[in-house]
Amino acid sequence: MDINAILKRIKNGDRSAFTLVVQQFQQPLFGYLGRMGLTQSLAEDIAQETFLRAWKRLDDYDPTRAEFSTWLFTIARNLALHELERASSKREVASDESLPNFVCDGMQPADVLNQNQQRQRLRAALYALPVTDRSALALAYFQELDLAAVARIEGCSTGAIKVRLHRAKQRLRQLLEKHDE
């Protein structure tokens, strides 16, 4: 679905076309927010607020500066960081829904248990990282955005993102190895 065509319809007065924007970006936003460590209900609230702000500020979006998805994820990131800072003392751990589920039909119970344990280890290691590192990892590896888009969302240079991702992966590897000991 061509997002620019949808945005043009909205600017031409077709307010109902915004539902297409929500449909296209709702699941990716939920996934991204979950990987940042937000509970499902909080991720849903922030995604809703993201869409509301995008709707209100649609005239501020400049397609010559960034892709629409980059602009939208930037709004979500800023809201999520604000919420995580605000609620850091009573933050809830996100559910398993924030990580992909690779359980295949026909797996043996022991394999399923092992996979669930690996997911729990990975989740614990991810949540031990700073939220900005989780954000960069989620954008680059789960949302599969290119480094330039991740850098725009994170508000830094492409080189800085490369360094941050490299260090985050090293730290994640260390945390996982430490857990294995």
Sequence and secondary structure as in RCSB ss.txt:
>XXXX:A:sequence
MDINAILKRIKNGDRSAFTLVVQQFQQPLFGYLGRMGLTQSLAEDIAQETFLRAWKRLDDYDPTRAEFSTWLFTI
ARNLALHELERASSKREVASDESLPNFVCDGMQPADVLNQNQQRQRLRAALYALPVTDRSALALAYFQELDLAAV
ARIEGCSTGAIKVRLHRAKQRLRQLLEKHDE
>XXXX:A:secstr
  HHHHHHHHHTT GGGHHHHHHHHHHHHHHHHHHTT  HHHHHHHHHHHHHHHHHTGGG  TTTS HHHHHHHH
HHHHHHHHHHHTGGG     GGGS     TT  HHHHHHHHHHHHHHHHHHHHS HHHHHHHIIIIIS   HHHH
HHHHTS HHHHHHHHHHHHHHHHHHHHHHH 
